[in-house]
């Protein structure tokens, strides 16, 4: 789910192996937005000969990330001015980040110039169409939670349609979509009975690989 906890129960200590698996083996300069304590970046540096720059809003996590990453910038990504060279990064990561921003469209447009022409964005975004979240809304209980699709720190909510539209509006093409599904057995039974019609509602998060649009 969105904002899963790490082994120590801390959101910022999570290693995003699903993100790591999608980073190209030839990636050399990576920007991780919302790097937490830097453990995902640390894992990437073990696997790849790469330079990783992290951005983190929480000071305690950022200080820890400095032990693992090449550079860590402390601050709100929506309020920061960057001095990166244009087209410097070949991979930009947004692990459960865009939904926490006031204007994810502006964030994508701002960082696009720092992505190389053949570079990729990897993003994970929760799905508000996830049935457990929808049922709460239908029952009039739009109550924020500590984690998950209705995380209390989410400022934006997305379905697959609005995710696609956001990237398209910002001049990107989606190359891969991975649907991450819940494992509730009751839902699986209902989905089987409905001949898979409920399948779209079983997805709590989308993982995407995105490139600059060339047209």
N, C-alpha and C positions, 0 to 999 in steps of 0.2 A: 504494500500500500504506500501511498504518498507519505513521505517522511517516516520510513521504518527506522527502528532503533538499532544501534550497533550492539556489539556483544556486551558492552558495559551499561546498556540501557540509555545511552546518550545518542541523540539524533546525529550529532556532529562526528561521531566515531564510526559511522557506518562505512563499510567498503562496498562500493557499488560495482559488484562483479559483472552485473548485466551491462553497465556502461563500459567497463574495461573490455569486455568481449567484443564490443563494436568499434573500438578505436583501431584504425589501420595500423598494421605492423610497421609501416614506414613513417608513421607520424613522428615528427622531430620537435615541433613547437606546439604545445597544447595550452589552452586557456581554460581553466576550470572555474566557472562562475558558481559561487556557493560551495567553496572547497571544504568547509567544515574544518576538522582537525588535520586534513591533508592525507588521510589514510588511503583514499582512492588514488590520489596522485602518487603516493608512495608505492602502491601496488603497480601502477603503470610504469614507474621508473625502474622497478625491478625487472619488468618484462621488456621494456623498450629503451633504446638509447635516445632519450628525449629530455627536453627542457619543459618544465611545467610552471606556469604562473597561475596563482590562485587569487580569487577575489572572495572576501568573506566580511560580512557585516558585524559579526560578533567578535569582540577583541580577544576574549579568552581562547576561542577556537582558532583565531588567526595566529596568535602567538604559538600555539602548538603546531599549526601547519607549517610555520617557518622552519621547523626542525626537519621537515620532509620534502618541501618543495623548493624550487630554485628562487622563487620570489612570491611574496604574498602582499596583496594590496588590501588594506583595511578600509571599509566604507560601504555605503549604499551604492550599488551598481547604477542606479538611476540618477545619482547626483555626482558621479565621478567624471573627471576629465582625464583621458588616457593619453600617454605619449608613446604608445606603441607605433611602430612603423606600419604603414598600410600593407595589407596582405601578409602580415607577419606570421600568423598562426595557421597551421594546416588542420587543426581540430579545435573546436570550441564546444565545451560541455555545459549543459544546463540540466543538472540532475535535480528535478523537483524544485525549480527556481522560478520559472516564468510566471507561475500562478501566484507567486508571492509579491509580484511587482505591480505597481499602479498602472503602468503602461508597457506591457510586454512588447507591443508593436514598436514603440520607441527604442526599447532595449535592443531588439533584433536589428532595427535599422541603424542604430548607432554602432553596433559591433560588426556589422556586415563588412565595412571597409577594412577591418583588420583580418578578415578571413581570406586566405589565398584563393585564387580562381578555381582551383581543383580541390579546395579544402571541404571539410564537412562539419556540420553541427550535429551533435547528438543531444537529444532532449528527452526527458521523461516528464509526462504531464498527466495528472489524474483526470478521470472521466466522471463528470457529474451525472452521466446517464447510468451509472452503476446502480443496479436495482436496490440494494440496501439503502443507498442514499436517496433514491427516488421515493421509496416507500415512506421514508421519514417526512419528506417534503409533502407527499400526497396526504399524509395524516396530519399535516399542519405543524410538524415538528422540525422546522429548519433550525436545528440547534447545533452550534459549532462544537467540535470535539478536539481532543488533545492531538490527534493524528488522524490520517486517513483522508478520504475525499472531502470531508467537511472540516478539515483542519481549521482551527480558529485563526490561523495566520494567513489563510488564503484570501487574496484580494480579487482574484479572477477565477472563473469557473468555465470549463471547456467540455464540449463533446468532440467526437472525431471530426464532425463537420466544421466546427468553429476552429479547431486546430489546423485543419487543412486550409481554411480561409485565411487565418492569420499568417501562415507561412507564405501563402500565395500573394497576399497583399504586400508582404515585405520583400517580394522578389526572390523567393526560394522555391525549390522543387523538392518534394519528399521522395526519397529513393527507397526507403524501407520503413514499414510500420510493424511493430511487434505488439501484439495484444496480450496484456498480462491479466489473467483471469483469477477470480476468487475460487476458493476450494470448498465452499459450503455444500455439503452433500444433499441437503434438501433442494437447493437450487439446481443441482445437477440432475436430480430426479425430475423436477418440473421441466427442465430444458429437454430432457429425453422424451417426456410425455408430449411436449409441444413440438416434437420433431425439429428441435434446434432453433425455433423461432425466438427464444429468449436469449440466445447466445450473445447478441450485442450488449445485453444488459448485465452480462457476467464479467465484463471488462472493467477493472478498477483503475487501470493506468495504461497509457500508450507510451511506447518507447520508439523514438523516431530518428532516422538518419536523413539529413537534409543537406542539400547543396545549393549554391547560388544558381539562379535561373540564367540561362545563357541567351534566351531570345530577347 
